[in-house]
Amino acid sequence: MKSLSKIVMAIVTLLSINLCIANAQTNQSPNELSTVFDKYFAVKDALVSTNGKSAAEKAKGLTAAIKNVNMEKLTAEQHTVWMAVQKDLVEDAEHISETGDAKHQRDHFVTLSTAIYKLQKVSKTETPVYYQFCPMANDGKGANWLSKEKPIKNPYYGSQMMSCGKTVETIQ
């Protein structure tokens, strides 16, 4: 009887530990990347306004946020994606921050958006995020971006073609 109660106690203890770890990861993961996502959206908004100077400033904040991510606080899935995209994130954010030329910034925003999309897909968000597409961007090859708003506000053409594009996915 003693060994049965020891086994039951061991099982209860293991289940409690697993539950604590799962709760800790759930509570930490959205917070750890939320600053990166927020800074990305700020860069996107500056490009929507075709404000290269503002986009450069916002990209400096994005670069800092990327470099300050504590990988230990990421879920296993987020960590895997993070390791695959981190170099591209830093490179693109730095390029955007080093120029006031909106066209050059938009070229790097294409690949930045691809990397951010991969991270967003493995992250929990409180509100929906919209994955949007403009068929004319990127020299006619098309390009995607993420937005917190469903109405299209095109960062690749700004006021020239503000509503060019469509929502292709809602991420929740």
HELIX and SHEET records of a PDB file:
HELIX    1   1 LYS A    2  VAL A   48  1                                  47    
HELIX    2   2 GLY A   52  LYS A   67  1                                  16    
HELIX    3   3 MET A   71  LYS A   73  5                                   3    
HELIX    4   4 ALA A   76  SER A   97  1                                  22    
HELIX    5   5 ALA A  102  LYS A  121  1                                  20    
HELIX    6   6 GLY A  158  MET A  161  5                                   4    
SHEET    1   A 3 ALA A 143  SER A 147  0                                        
SHEET    2   A 3 VAL A 129  CYS A 134 -1                                        
SHEET    3   A 3 LYS A 166  ILE A 171 -1                                        
END                                                                             
